[in-house]
């Protein structure tokens, strides 16, 4: 059974190479440096379709930027004796810190992407929440809160075709974007059927002075704390000297 | 001008935070308090993560209490022996406070405890101060003599063992209540992100009967030591002190404090105390509203292991 499947896969793969499309993609930057004047950054993803009819208007494209995953605790406040306090919580492992999906407008049924595990509703933590009825509102709240900070989004009008086989889309990383390794995945479809994919990585890291401070605070916390105290004492003392009244 | 804060991990407007530092510094200079009780809620209100806000206010209090301590030191209005004993309790209290802060944050009840403590302490201190200062104003208006300080009176505190002499305070009391007071206020300060001056001053006057002229200097020196320690502890245990934010707040704060001090000198003591009481009560009321009003979202997120 197994050799047979492998053979079938090989035949399909060879056919794909012979007549199918392939995808080339690139990013405007392969690293985002968060420096002292960082106010967010735009990342442009370019893609070109090769090996197929060059003027096929039926190409459908989806581009996903996904940040490093985190364990996130979602807490829910409830009223107890008139006071709002956190009473219930759920912890989700592997929730992406950033997840934005851009798809071209020509998907007849956008939910078709769910079968390829694309979209917010298909994120692993959402699917795991579906098995536990009580967890679903918490997963939805996680999506809503991150969407409000522009960290999660799905857009279907953000991909621009420069030619039927060349496209471009722009993502925005807000100023409170988490650092780490991001994955930029480009998917090509026709008639909701998958044709080709390509993946790039994008590093988001603190740079310059910000990076030095963050590293000192993390790796040499005692010295960092003492420097904070010294700065405070100096500032206070200096102010006392320059504002000293006769 | 925008500035990215490396620990808070967000971008802020420098002028907004210089202004916040300056306004709080103005009030703290005017009333002779540290201003932590105002600054911490303001920072949280402007979107700084609570853990970063509480930890970053500590170096700001160090800066403001240093500049005030210097002038009290020159005028020999600090009881060093009492400061040392208060601070030795404060070391213990701050350490416990930083641990409690971390534990509360991990179980998600930090906001609640901080809110309740603010309402309780600020509400009661503000009420007492308002009653006292309004009473003083009424007495001053009716022209009656103010009651002299009842320095000869003793309370149960003065029956405790391990007595020692505090020369500058002209006191002979046990070291137990002094160390305990330092520990209690040190713990509150570390958990709540405030220096505790507004708790320490009345406690020294009414509980230990320290003469009013050395109370403020001694309280400031104590605040300086415990907040310096709390800064180091927050930096090592929680990694949530943002030195960039602290620097902006300090600069605004020390400049604002100079102007505040000038205004403060133009007002009478009981007028100042009444205004401070109203301010304290306003903050307590705002925090109280926050506990009872429905939140914007009943859900909140916390990333495991993150400073936010």
Interface residues (C-beta under 8 A of the other chain):
Chain A: X34 X35 X36 X37 X38 X39 X40 X70 X71 X72 X73 X74 X75 X76 X77 X78 X82 X83 X84 X85 X86 X89 X91 X97 X138 X141 X142 X144 X145 X146 X175 X176 X178 X179 X206 X209 X210 X211 X213 X214 X217 X218 X221 X222 X224 X225 X226 X227 X228 X229 X231 X232 X233 X235 X236 X237 X239 X240 X243 X244
Chain B: X2 X3 X4 X6 X7 X9 X10 X11 X59 X60 X62 X63 X64 X65 X66 X67 X68 X69 X70 X71 X108 X109 X111 X112 X224 X228 X231 X232 X233 X234 X235 X236 X239 X241 X243 X244 X246 X247 X250 X251 X254 X255 X257 X258 X291 X292 X293 X294 X295 X297 X298 X299 X300 X301 X302 X303 X304 X305 X306
